[in-house]
């Protein structure tokens, strides 16, 4: 229900951005990730060219762009991808647009890293699929940390304005949450087992986590790992004079401690901006990010919001009315709109935004009714449901792998509206009961 009205005078957002995966690296990624995609390659190759950037600056007031640097292939595969974007960085400078090197986070190509110990495992040793031909990597694995540190270091030496890490995920998210019982999530590899034992003094429960103490310890363990790795990455970027950020997803839609692995209060000092990715675009060109007002009003740094309708591979090109709605809400709420500039699928063809078809946004003024995000309190598990949950949990990683990699299953699930609707579901869980230290002594 509406809880308050926001009415601010504005003329348009002071900053605006494009989330612009382009170049040969992105074309290679789409072919690697999806089954026989049809691609308008020319549209991906125009994104970083002078005419496109000039039009983006003049039409949309673009000040910042996230551009492809590394998609998680091997260095050998990506050498030409690195050169492609670095050679085009003067084009951004000419238009006064800050370019951020987009680096894929904690997942890598299973083809390029087939024989390397970098991947997460479940309690039975299975890889944790991120997509077709890609799997999640473990932030406790020294080899993984070195790969991403090397990429941040290399990007930081180039003339980017900043460095950005996407998909900074600690293993698999839970498919079900109960207050006293959560089936397998995260990672159970040998590196995690050693690190957990060193931090808490007992063995990491490899399958389900039972009881408030186990769940709380595991959430703290993941946040500690993620904060430590981010501190190293941000130090490298800052030592080279670069701005640093990660994809936060939406911390008021997905409880990050559970579904991603970070704790916002711990990593916030390491970031120079917030980039939030969510599904706040609704039907009939509506957009509502007012649940983020507590973060927006307390932020001491720029906040960029990328709002999808259904997400990558599900949306056709956005209409002018949709762009007007995005820019209008951003102006009223005080954030920087970040428009998805690529990976649209229209009539079965993957393509980038045709900037020539975009007009300067029309800003609508007026009140916006704010909605407060209320976290869900998970219920206690039932004795009868735990065995069934355990069986599903053991199948979860293998089913996910099959869905991504089998052509027919991918068409039915991943490439259908079913998956898009699942992704849009709110998972804002109250984690305080797990993370609040128990009270001791008598007050």
FITORGU-410206 format. One record per residue (C-alpha): x negated, y, z; residue in three letters. Coordinates in nm, 2 decimals, always signed. Each point is the difference from the previous one (the first is absolute). Layout:
+--------+--------+--------+-------+
:     px :     py :     pz : kekol :
+--------+--------+--------+-------+
:      X :      Y :      Z :   ALA :
...
+--------+--------+--------+-------+
END
This chain:
+--------+--------+--------+-------+
:     px :     py :     pz : kekol :
+--------+--------+--------+-------+
:  +0.00 :  +0.00 :  +0.00 :   UNK :
:  -0.12 :  +0.36 :  -0.06 :   UNK :
:  -0.17 :  +0.13 :  +0.31 :   UNK :
:  -0.10 :  +0.36 :  -0.10 :   UNK :
:  -0.01 :  +0.25 :  -0.28 :   UNK :
:  -0.32 :  +0.13 :  -0.15 :   UNK :
:  +0.02 :  +0.33 :  -0.20 :   UNK :
:  -0.32 :  +0.16 :  -0.11 :   UNK :
:  -0.07 :  +0.27 :  -0.25 :   UNK :
:  -0.24 :  -0.11 :  -0.28 :   UNK :
:  -0.09 :  +0.05 :  -0.36 :   UNK :
:  -0.17 :  -0.33 :  -0.06 :   UNK :
:  -0.26 :  -0.23 :  +0.15 :   UNK :
:  -0.34 :  +0.16 :  +0.05 :   UNK :
:  -0.17 :  -0.32 :  -0.11 :   UNK :
:  +0.12 :  -0.28 :  -0.24 :   UNK :
:  -0.17 :  -0.32 :  -0.11 :   UNK :
:  +0.00 :  -0.29 :  -0.24 :   UNK :
:  -0.06 :  -0.36 :  +0.10 :   UNK :
:  -0.17 :  -0.07 :  -0.33 :   UNK :
:  -0.13 :  -0.35 :  -0.06 :   UNK :
:  -0.15 :  +0.01 :  -0.35 :   UNK :
:  -0.28 :  -0.09 :  -0.23 :   UNK :
:  -0.12 :  -0.34 :  -0.10 :   UNK :
:  -0.02 :  -0.12 :  +0.36 :   UNK :
:  +0.37 :  +0.03 :  +0.05 :   UNK :
:  +0.08 :  -0.17 :  -0.34 :   UNK :
:  -0.23 :  -0.29 :  +0.11 :   UNK :
:  +0.18 :  -0.01 :  +0.34 :   UNK :
:  +0.35 :  -0.03 :  -0.15 :   UNK :
:  -0.11 :  -0.28 :  -0.23 :   UNK :
:  -0.17 :  -0.17 :  +0.30 :   UNK :
:  +0.29 :  +0.04 :  +0.23 :   UNK :
:  +0.31 :  -0.07 :  -0.22 :   UNK :
:  +0.09 :  -0.27 :  -0.25 :   UNK :
:  -0.03 :  +0.12 :  -0.36 :   UNK :
:  +0.09 :  +0.37 :  +0.06 :   UNK :
:  +0.06 :  +0.23 :  -0.30 :   UNK :
:  -0.20 :  +0.31 :  +0.05 :   UNK :
:  -0.01 :  +0.34 :  -0.16 :   UNK :
:  -0.37 :  +0.03 :  +0.04 :   UNK :
:  -0.03 :  +0.34 :  -0.16 :   UNK :
:  +0.22 :  +0.15 :  +0.27 :   UNK :
:  -0.24 :  -0.12 :  +0.27 :   UNK :
:  -0.30 :  +0.13 :  -0.18 :   UNK :
:  +0.14 :  +0.36 :  -0.03 :   UNK :
:  +0.04 :  +0.06 :  +0.37 :   UNK :
:  -0.34 :  +0.14 :  +0.07 :   UNK :
:  -0.04 :  +0.20 :  -0.33 :   UNK :
:  -0.01 :  +0.38 :  -0.01 :   UNK :
:  +0.33 :  +0.06 :  -0.17 :   UNK :
:  +0.18 :  -0.23 :  +0.25 :   UNK :
:  -0.16 :  +0.16 :  +0.30 :   UNK :
:  +0.07 :  +0.35 :  -0.13 :   UNK :
:  +0.37 :  -0.08 :  -0.05 :   UNK :
:  +0.02 :  -0.16 :  +0.34 :   UNK :
:  -0.14 :  +0.31 :  +0.16 :   UNK :
:  +0.22 :  +0.24 :  -0.19 :   UNK :
:  +0.32 :  -0.20 :  +0.01 :   UNK :
:  +0.00 :  -0.16 :  +0.35 :   UNK :
:  -0.26 :  +0.21 :  +0.18 :   UNK :
:  -0.22 :  -0.30 :  +0.05 :   UNK :
:  -0.28 :  +0.07 :  +0.25 :   UNK :
:  -0.11 :  -0.36 :  +0.09 :   UNK :
:  -0.02 :  -0.33 :  -0.19 :   UNK :
:  -0.08 :  -0.36 :  +0.11 :   UNK :
:  -0.19 :  -0.16 :  -0.28 :   UNK :
:  -0.11 :  -0.36 :  -0.07 :   UNK :
:  -0.36 :  -0.09 :  +0.11 :   UNK :
:  +0.02 :  -0.36 :  +0.13 :   UNK :
:  +0.28 :  -0.26 :  -0.02 :   UNK :
:  -0.18 :  -0.27 :  +0.19 :   UNK :
:  -0.18 :  -0.17 :  -0.29 :   UNK :
:  -0.37 :  -0.09 :  +0.02 :   UNK :
:  -0.26 :  +0.28 :  -0.05 :   UNK :
:  -0.10 :  -0.16 :  -0.33 :   UNK :
:  +0.36 :  +0.02 :  -0.12 :   UNK :
:  +0.05 :  +0.35 :  +0.12 :   UNK :
:  -0.32 :  +0.17 :  -0.13 :   UNK :
:  +0.18 :  +0.14 :  -0.30 :   UNK :
:  +0.30 :  +0.10 :  +0.22 :   UNK :
:  -0.23 :  +0.21 :  +0.22 :   UNK :
:  -0.16 :  +0.17 :  -0.30 :   UNK :
:  +0.33 :  +0.08 :  -0.16 :   UNK :
:  +0.13 :  +0.21 :  +0.29 :   UNK :
:  -0.33 :  +0.15 :  +0.10 :   UNK :
:  -0.05 :  +0.13 :  -0.35 :   UNK :
:  +0.34 :  +0.17 :  +0.02 :   UNK :
:  -0.04 :  +0.18 :  +0.33 :   UNK :
:  -0.09 :  +0.33 :  -0.16 :   UNK :
:  +0.35 :  +0.00 :  -0.16 :   UNK :
:  +0.15 :  +0.02 :  +0.35 :   UNK :
:  -0.24 :  +0.28 :  +0.11 :   UNK :
:  +0.10 :  +0.20 :  -0.31 :   UNK :
:  +0.36 :  +0.01 :  +0.12 :   UNK :
:  -0.07 :  +0.04 :  +0.37 :   UNK :
:  +0.14 :  -0.34 :  +0.08 :   UNK :
:  -0.16 :  -0.20 :  +0.29 :   UNK :
:  -0.06 :  -0.36 :  -0.12 :   UNK :
:  -0.01 :  -0.28 :  +0.26 :   UNK :
:  -0.17 :  -0.33 :  -0.08 :   UNK :
:  +0.26 :  -0.28 :  +0.05 :   UNK :
:  -0.16 :  -0.31 :  +0.14 :   UNK :
:  +0.20 :  -0.32 :  +0.05 :   UNK :
:  -0.01 :  -0.10 :  +0.37 :   UNK :
:  +0.00 :  -0.34 :  +0.16 :   UNK :
:  +0.07 :  -0.23 :  -0.29 :   UNK :
:  -0.22 :  -0.12 :  -0.29 :   UNK :
:  +0.03 :  -0.19 :  -0.33 :   UNK :
:  +0.00 :  -0.37 :  +0.07 :   UNK :
:  -0.14 :  -0.05 :  -0.35 :   UNK :
:  -0.30 :  +0.23 :  +0.05 :   UNK :
:  -0.07 :  -0.11 :  +0.36 :   UNK :
:  +0.09 :  -0.37 :  -0.05 :   UNK :
:  -0.31 :  -0.13 :  +0.18 :   UNK :
:  -0.05 :  +0.27 :  +0.26 :   UNK :
:  +0.11 :  -0.02 :  +0.37 :   UNK :
:  +0.21 :  +0.32 :  +0.01 :   UNK :
:  +0.36 :  -0.11 :  +0.03 :   UNK :
:  +0.24 :  -0.02 :  +0.29 :   UNK :
:  +0.14 :  -0.34 :  +0.10 :   UNK :
:  +0.30 :  -0.13 :  +0.18 :   UNK :
:  -0.02 :  -0.25 :  +0.28 :   UNK :
:  -0.04 :  -0.28 :  -0.25 :   UNK :
:  -0.27 :  +0.16 :  -0.21 :   UNK :
:  +0.22 :  +0.12 :  -0.29 :   UNK :
:  -0.07 :  +0.33 :  -0.17 :   UNK :
:  +0.25 :  +0.28 :  +0.05 :   UNK :
:  +0.12 :  +0.12 :  -0.34 :   UNK :
:  +0.04 :  +0.38 :  -0.06 :   UNK :
:  +0.12 :  -0.04 :  -0.36 :   UNK :
:  -0.07 :  -0.22 :  -0.29 :   UNK :
:  -0.38 :  -0.06 :  -0.02 :   UNK :
:  -0.06 :  +0.21 :  +0.31 :   UNK :
:  -0.03 :  -0.10 :  +0.37 :   UNK :
:  -0.03 :  +0.19 :  +0.33 :   UNK :
:  -0.35 :  +0.05 :  +0.14 :   UNK :
:  -0.10 :  +0.00 :  +0.37 :   UNK :
:  -0.12 :  +0.33 :  +0.16 :   UNK :
:  -0.20 :  -0.21 :  +0.25 :   UNK :
:  -0.20 :  -0.16 :  -0.28 :   UNK :
:  -0.34 :  +0.17 :  -0.03 :   UNK :
:  -0.01 :  -0.07 :  -0.38 :   UNK :
:  +0.34 :  +0.17 :  -0.04 :   UNK :
:  -0.11 :  +0.30 :  +0.20 :   UNK :
:  -0.31 :  +0.04 :  -0.21 :   UNK :
:  +0.19 :  -0.02 :  -0.33 :   UNK :
:  +0.24 :  +0.28 :  +0.10 :   UNK :
:  -0.28 :  +0.21 :  +0.17 :   UNK :
:  -0.21 :  -0.03 :  -0.32 :   UNK :
:  +0.30 :  +0.12 :  -0.21 :   UNK :
:  +0.07 :  +0.30 :  +0.22 :   UNK :
:  -0.37 :  +0.09 :  +0.00 :   UNK :
:  -0.02 :  -0.02 :  -0.38 :   UNK :
:  +0.31 :  +0.21 :  -0.05 :   UNK :
:  -0.11 :  +0.25 :  +0.26 :   UNK :
:  -0.32 :  +0.07 :  -0.20 :   UNK :
:  +0.21 :  +0.10 :  -0.30 :   UNK :
:  +0.17 :  +0.33 :  -0.04 :   UNK :
:  +0.34 :  -0.10 :  +0.14 :   UNK :
:  +0.17 :  +0.23 :  +0.25 :   UNK :
:  +0.07 :  -0.30 :  +0.22 :   UNK :
:  +0.03 :  -0.38 :  +0.04 :   UNK :
:  +0.32 :  -0.19 :  +0.06 :   UNK :
:  +0.06 :  -0.36 :  +0.11 :   UNK :
:  +0.32 :  -0.17 :  -0.09 :   UNK :
:  +0.16 :  -0.31 :  +0.14 :   UNK :
:  -0.21 :  +0.00 :  +0.32 :   UNK :
:  +0.18 :  -0.31 :  +0.13 :   UNK :
:  -0.11 :  -0.24 :  +0.27 :   UNK :
:  +0.12 :  -0.33 :  -0.14 :   UNK :
:  +0.35 :  -0.11 :  -0.05 :   UNK :
:  +0.29 :  +0.19 :  +0.16 :   UNK :
:  +0.25 :  -0.20 :  +0.22 :   UNK :
:  +0.31 :  -0.12 :  -0.18 :   UNK :
:  +0.19 :  -0.01 :  +0.34 :   UNK :
:  -0.05 :  +0.18 :  +0.33 :   UNK :
:  +0.12 :  -0.10 :  +0.34 :   UNK :
:  -0.10 :  +0.17 :  +0.32 :   UNK :
:  -0.16 :  -0.31 :  +0.15 :   UNK :
:  -0.08 :  -0.20 :  -0.32 :   UNK :
:  -0.14 :  +0.10 :  -0.34 :   UNK :
:  -0.10 :  -0.27 :  -0.25 :   UNK :
:  -0.33 :  +0.03 :  -0.19 :   UNK :
:  -0.10 :  +0.34 :  -0.12 :   UNK :
:  -0.34 :  +0.17 :  -0.05 :   UNK :
:  -0.29 :  -0.22 :  -0.06 :   UNK :
:  -0.14 :  -0.32 :  +0.16 :   UNK :
:  -0.34 :  -0.03 :  -0.16 :   UNK :
:  -0.32 :  -0.08 :  +0.19 :   UNK :
:  -0.11 :  +0.36 :  +0.01 :   UNK :
:  +0.33 :  +0.10 :  +0.17 :   UNK :
:  -0.03 :  -0.29 :  +0.24 :   UNK :
:  -0.35 :  +0.11 :  +0.11 :   UNK :
:  +0.09 :  +0.37 :  +0.03 :   UNK :
:  +0.32 :  -0.07 :  +0.20 :   UNK :
:  -0.18 :  -0.23 :  +0.24 :   UNK :
:  -0.27 :  +0.27 :  +0.05 :   UNK :
:  +0.26 :  +0.27 :  +0.07 :   UNK :
:  +0.25 :  -0.19 :  +0.22 :   UNK :
:  -0.19 :  -0.30 :  +0.14 :   UNK :
:  +0.24 :  -0.27 :  -0.12 :   UNK :
:  +0.06 :  -0.17 :  -0.33 :   UNK :
:  +0.21 :  +0.16 :  -0.27 :   UNK :
:  +0.33 :  -0.18 :  -0.03 :   UNK :
:  -0.01 :  -0.10 :  -0.37 :   UNK :
:  +0.36 :  -0.06 :  -0.07 :   UNK :
:  +0.28 :  +0.17 :  +0.19 :   UNK :
:  -0.06 :  +0.26 :  +0.27 :   UNK :
:  +0.20 :  -0.08 :  +0.32 :   UNK :
:  +0.08 :  +0.23 :  +0.28 :   UNK :
:  -0.05 :  +0.38 :  +0.05 :   UNK :
:  -0.37 :  -0.03 :  +0.10 :   UNK :
:  -0.10 :  -0.20 :  -0.31 :   UNK :
:  +0.19 :  +0.22 :  -0.23 :   UNK :
:  -0.13 :  +0.32 :  +0.16 :   UNK :
:  -0.36 :  -0.12 :  -0.01 :   UNK :
:  +0.03 :  -0.09 :  -0.36 :   UNK :
:  +0.14 :  +0.34 :  -0.10 :   UNK :
:  -0.27 :  +0.17 :  +0.20 :   UNK :
:  -0.26 :  -0.22 :  -0.17 :   UNK :
:  +0.12 :  +0.08 :  -0.35 :   UNK :
:  +0.01 :  +0.38 :  +0.08 :   UNK :
:  -0.35 :  -0.01 :  +0.15 :   UNK :
:  -0.13 :  -0.17 :  -0.31 :   UNK :
:  +0.17 :  +0.24 :  -0.24 :   UNK :
:  -0.11 :  +0.31 :  +0.19 :   UNK :
:  -0.36 :  -0.12 :  +0.01 :   UNK :
:  -0.01 :  -0.06 :  -0.37 :   UNK :
:  +0.17 :  +0.33 :  -0.08 :   UNK :
:  -0.25 :  +0.18 :  +0.22 :   UNK :
:  -0.28 :  -0.14 :  -0.21 :   UNK :
:  +0.17 :  +0.08 :  -0.33 :   UNK :
:  +0.09 :  +0.36 :  +0.10 :   UNK :
:  -0.35 :  +0.06 :  +0.13 :   UNK :
:  -0.14 :  -0.09 :  -0.34 :   UNK :
:  +0.24 :  +0.22 :  -0.18 :   UNK :
:  -0.04 :  +0.30 :  +0.24 :   UNK :
:  -0.38 :  -0.03 :  -0.01 :   UNK :
:  +0.03 :  +0.06 :  -0.38 :   UNK :
:  +0.24 :  +0.29 :  +0.05 :   UNK :
:  +0.31 :  -0.18 :  -0.12 :   UNK :
:  +0.35 :  +0.00 :  +0.14 :   UNK :
:  +0.12 :  -0.34 :  +0.11 :   UNK :
:  +0.34 :  -0.17 :  +0.03 :   UNK :
:  +0.19 :  -0.32 :  -0.03 :   UNK :
:  +0.35 :  -0.11 :  -0.10 :   UNK :
:  +0.19 :  +0.01 :  +0.33 :   UNK :
:  +0.31 :  -0.15 :  -0.17 :   UNK :
:  +0.28 :  +0.15 :  +0.22 :   UNK :
:  -0.07 :  -0.03 :  +0.37 :   UNK :
:  +0.36 :  +0.08 :  +0.07 :   UNK :
:  +0.13 :  -0.28 :  -0.22 :   UNK :
:  -0.25 :  -0.28 :  +0.06 :   UNK :
:  -0.14 :  -0.02 :  +0.35 :   UNK :
:  -0.37 :  +0.02 :  -0.10 :   UNK :
:  -0.13 :  -0.20 :  +0.30 :   UNK :
:  +0.20 :  -0.30 :  -0.12 :   UNK :
:  +0.03 :  +0.02 :  -0.38 :   UNK :
:  -0.33 :  +0.17 :  -0.10 :   UNK :
:  -0.24 :  -0.02 :  +0.29 :   UNK :
:  -0.09 :  +0.36 :  +0.09 :   UNK :
:  +0.10 :  +0.22 :  +0.29 :   UNK :
:  +0.07 :  +0.35 :  -0.12 :   UNK :
:  -0.12 :  +0.18 :  +0.31 :   UNK :
:  -0.33 :  -0.18 :  -0.02 :   UNK :
:  -0.07 :  +0.06 :  -0.37 :   UNK :
:  +0.14 :  +0.36 :  -0.04 :   UNK :
:  -0.32 :  +0.17 :  +0.11 :   UNK :
:  -0.19 :  -0.18 :  -0.28 :   UNK :
:  +0.23 :  +0.12 :  -0.28 :   UNK :
:  -0.01 :  +0.34 :  -0.18 :   UNK :
:  +0.36 :  -0.04 :  -0.14 :   UNK :
:  +0.29 :  -0.23 :  +0.04 :   UNK :
:  +0.13 :  -0.18 :  -0.31 :   UNK :
:  +0.33 :  -0.18 :  +0.06 :   UNK :
:  +0.16 :  -0.24 :  -0.25 :   UNK :
:  +0.37 :  -0.09 :  +0.04 :   UNK :
:  +0.33 :  -0.08 :  -0.17 :   UNK :
:  +0.18 :  +0.32 :  +0.09 :   UNK :
:  +0.15 :  +0.06 :  -0.34 :   UNK :
:  +0.36 :  -0.09 :  +0.00 :   UNK :
:  +0.28 :  -0.02 :  -0.26 :   UNK :
:  +0.11 :  +0.31 :  -0.20 :   UNK :
:  -0.33 :  +0.17 :  +0.04 :   UNK :
:  +0.02 :  +0.03 :  +0.38 :   UNK :
:  -0.31 :  -0.01 :  +0.22 :   UNK :
:  -0.02 :  +0.00 :  +0.38 :   UNK :
:  -0.33 :  +0.01 :  +0.19 :   UNK :
:  +0.14 :  +0.18 :  +0.30 :   UNK :
:  -0.08 :  -0.30 :  +0.22 :   UNK :
:  -0.36 :  +0.13 :  -0.03 :   UNK :
:  +0.07 :  +0.34 :  +0.15 :   UNK :
:  -0.17 :  -0.09 :  +0.33 :   UNK :
:  -0.32 :  -0.08 :  -0.19 :   UNK :
:  +0.03 :  +0.30 :  -0.23 :   UNK :
:  +0.06 :  +0.25 :  +0.27 :   UNK :
:  -0.29 :  -0.13 :  +0.21 :   UNK :
:  -0.25 :  -0.06 :  -0.28 :   UNK :
:  -0.33 :  +0.19 :  +0.01 :   UNK :
:  -0.09 :  -0.10 :  -0.36 :   UNK :
:  +0.17 :  -0.01 :  -0.34 :   UNK :
:  +0.27 :  -0.27 :  -0.04 :   UNK :
:  +0.06 :  -0.14 :  -0.35 :   UNK :
:  +0.31 :  -0.22 :  -0.05 :   UNK :
:  +0.05 :  -0.24 :  -0.29 :   UNK :
:  +0.37 :  -0.10 :  -0.02 :   UNK :
:  +0.10 :  -0.29 :  -0.22 :   UNK :
:  +0.35 :  -0.11 :  -0.08 :   UNK :
:  -0.07 :  -0.37 :  -0.03 :   UNK :
:  -0.38 :  -0.01 :  -0.05 :   UNK :
:  -0.28 :  -0.09 :  -0.24 :   UNK :
:  +0.13 :  -0.20 :  -0.30 :   UNK :
:  +0.36 :  +0.06 :  +0.09 :   UNK :
:  +0.05 :  +0.36 :  -0.09 :   UNK :
:  +0.05 :  +0.15 :  -0.34 :   UNK :
:  -0.14 :  +0.35 :  -0.05 :   UNK :
:  +0.15 :  +0.25 :  +0.24 :   UNK :
:  +0.24 :  +0.26 :  -0.13 :   UNK :
:  -0.04 :  +0.37 :  +0.02 :   UNK :
:  +0.28 :  +0.01 :  +0.26 :   UNK :
:  -0.20 :  -0.25 :  +0.21 :   UNK :
:  -0.31 :  +0.21 :  -0.02 :   UNK :
:  +0.21 :  +0.31 :  +0.10 :   UNK :
:  +0.13 :  -0.19 :  +0.30 :   UNK :
:  -0.35 :  -0.11 :  +0.11 :   UNK :
:  -0.15 :  +0.35 :  -0.03 :   UNK :
:  +0.30 :  +0.16 :  +0.17 :   UNK :
:  -0.01 :  -0.22 :  +0.31 :   UNK :
:  -0.38 :  +0.04 :  +0.02 :   UNK :
:  +0.04 :  +0.38 :  +0.00 :   UNK :
:  +0.26 :  +0.00 :  +0.27 :   UNK :
:  -0.17 :  -0.25 :  +0.23 :   UNK :
:  -0.35 :  +0.13 :  -0.05 :   UNK :
:  -0.18 :  -0.30 :  -0.15 :   UNK :
:  -0.19 :  -0.03 :  -0.33 :   UNK :
:  +0.20 :  -0.22 :  -0.26 :   UNK :
:  -0.21 :  -0.27 :  -0.16 :   UNK :
:  +0.16 :  -0.13 :  -0.32 :   UNK :
:  -0.07 :  -0.34 :  -0.13 :   UNK :
:  -0.15 :  +0.07 :  -0.34 :   UNK :
:  -0.05 :  -0.35 :  -0.13 :   UNK :
:  +0.11 :  -0.36 :  +0.01 :   UNK :
:  +0.35 :  +0.07 :  -0.11 :   UNK :
:  +0.18 :  -0.27 :  -0.19 :   UNK :
:  +0.25 :  +0.11 :  -0.26 :   UNK :
:  +0.16 :  -0.25 :  -0.24 :   UNK :
:  -0.25 :  -0.26 :  +0.12 :   UNK :
:  -0.31 :  +0.21 :  -0.08 :   UNK :
:  -0.25 :  +0.13 :  +0.26 :   UNK :
:  -0.09 :  +0.36 :  -0.05 :   UNK :
:  -0.11 :  +0.33 :  +0.17 :   UNK :
:  +0.19 :  +0.32 :  +0.04 :   UNK :
:  +0.04 :  +0.20 :  -0.32 :   UNK :
:  -0.09 :  +0.34 :  +0.14 :   UNK :
:  +0.13 :  +0.17 :  -0.32 :   UNK :
:  +0.35 :  -0.11 :  +0.09 :   UNK :
:  -0.01 :  +0.17 :  +0.35 :   UNK :
:  +0.13 :  +0.35 :  +0.07 :   UNK :
:  -0.09 :  +0.22 :  +0.30 :   UNK :
:  +0.20 :  -0.12 :  +0.29 :   UNK :
:  +0.31 :  +0.19 :  +0.10 :   UNK :
:  -0.01 :  +0.05 :  +0.38 :   UNK :
:  +0.34 :  -0.04 :  +0.18 :   UNK :
:  +0.03 :  +0.20 :  +0.32 :   UNK :
:  +0.23 :  -0.08 :  +0.29 :   UNK :
:  +0.03 :  -0.21 :  +0.32 :   UNK :
:  -0.13 :  -0.35 :  +0.02 :   UNK :
:  +0.16 :  -0.23 :  +0.26 :   UNK :
:  -0.27 :  -0.18 :  +0.19 :   UNK :
:  +0.02 :  -0.36 :  +0.11 :   UNK :
:  -0.20 :  -0.13 :  +0.29 :   UNK :
:  -0.18 :  -0.34 :  -0.05 :   UNK :
:  +0.11 :  -0.22 :  +0.29 :   UNK :
:  -0.24 :  -0.29 :  +0.06 :   UNK :
:  +0.15 :  -0.35 :  +0.04 :   UNK :
:  -0.06 :  -0.20 :  +0.31 :   UNK :
:  -0.05 :  -0.36 :  -0.09 :   UNK :
:  +0.20 :  -0.26 :  +0.18 :   UNK :
:  -0.13 :  -0.30 :  +0.19 :   UNK :
:  -0.04 :  -0.32 :  -0.20 :   UNK :
:  +0.23 :  -0.29 :  +0.04 :   UNK :
:  -0.14 :  -0.35 :  +0.09 :   UNK :
:  +0.19 :  -0.15 :  -0.30 :   UNK :
:  -0.13 :  +0.24 :  -0.25 :   UNK :
:  -0.37 :  -0.02 :  +0.08 :   UNK :
:  -0.06 :  -0.34 :  -0.16 :   UNK :
:  +0.17 :  +0.10 :  -0.32 :   UNK :
:  -0.20 :  +0.33 :  -0.01 :   UNK :
:  -0.32 :  -0.20 :  +0.05 :   UNK :
:  +0.08 :  -0.21 :  -0.31 :   UNK :
:  +0.07 :  +0.30 :  -0.21 :   UNK :
:  -0.31 :  +0.17 :  +0.13 :   UNK :
:  -0.22 :  -0.29 :  -0.12 :   UNK :
:  +0.15 :  +0.02 :  -0.34 :   UNK :
:  +0.00 :  +0.38 :  -0.02 :   UNK :
:  -0.36 :  +0.06 :  -0.15 :   UNK :
:  +0.04 :  -0.29 :  -0.25 :   UNK :
:  +0.34 :  +0.11 :  -0.12 :   UNK :
:  -0.12 :  +0.36 :  -0.04 :   UNK :
:  -0.29 :  -0.13 :  -0.21 :   UNK :
:  +0.23 :  -0.20 :  -0.22 :   UNK :
:  +0.24 :  +0.29 :  -0.05 :   UNK :
:  -0.27 :  +0.23 :  -0.12 :   UNK :
:  -0.19 :  -0.25 :  -0.22 :   UNK :
:  +0.28 :  -0.20 :  -0.15 :   UNK :
:  +0.14 :  +0.17 :  -0.31 :   UNK :
:  +0.36 :  -0.11 :  +0.05 :   UNK :
:  +0.01 :  +0.07 :  +0.38 :   UNK :
:  -0.16 :  +0.34 :  -0.06 :   UNK :
:  +0.27 :  +0.09 :  -0.24 :   UNK :
:  +0.27 :  -0.12 :  +0.24 :   UNK :
:  -0.13 :  +0.16 :  +0.31 :   UNK :
:  -0.29 :  +0.25 :  -0.04 :   UNK :
:  +0.12 :  +0.16 :  -0.32 :   UNK :
:  +0.36 :  +0.02 :  +0.10 :   UNK :
:  +0.21 :  +0.24 :  +0.21 :   UNK :
:  +0.01 :  -0.26 :  +0.28 :   UNK :
:  -0.36 :  +0.07 :  +0.09 :   UNK :
:  +0.05 :  +0.38 :  -0.03 :   UNK :
:  +0.29 :  -0.01 :  +0.25 :   UNK :
:  -0.21 :  -0.21 :  +0.25 :   UNK :
:  -0.28 :  +0.26 :  -0.02 :   UNK :
:  +0.24 :  +0.28 :  +0.07 :   UNK :
:  +0.12 :  -0.15 :  +0.33 :   UNK :
:  -0.08 :  +0.21 :  +0.31 :   UNK :
:  -0.24 :  -0.18 :  +0.24 :   UNK :
:  -0.05 :  +0.28 :  +0.26 :   UNK :
:  -0.05 :  -0.22 :  +0.31 :   UNK :
:  -0.07 :  +0.14 :  +0.34 :   UNK :
:  -0.34 :  -0.14 :  +0.10 :   UNK :
:  -0.03 :  +0.18 :  +0.33 :   UNK :
:  +0.09 :  -0.30 :  +0.22 :   UNK :
:  -0.29 :  -0.20 :  -0.15 :   UNK :
:  -0.25 :  +0.29 :  +0.01 :   UNK :
:  +0.08 :  +0.16 :  +0.34 :   UNK :
:  -0.24 :  -0.13 :  +0.27 :   UNK :
:  +0.18 :  -0.19 :  +0.28 :   UNK :
:  +0.06 :  +0.20 :  +0.32 :   UNK :
:  -0.21 :  -0.12 :  +0.29 :   UNK :
:  +0.01 :  +0.10 :  +0.37 :   UNK :
:  +0.26 :  +0.18 :  +0.20 :   UNK :
:  +0.08 :  +0.37 :  -0.08 :   UNK :
+--------+--------+--------+-------+
END
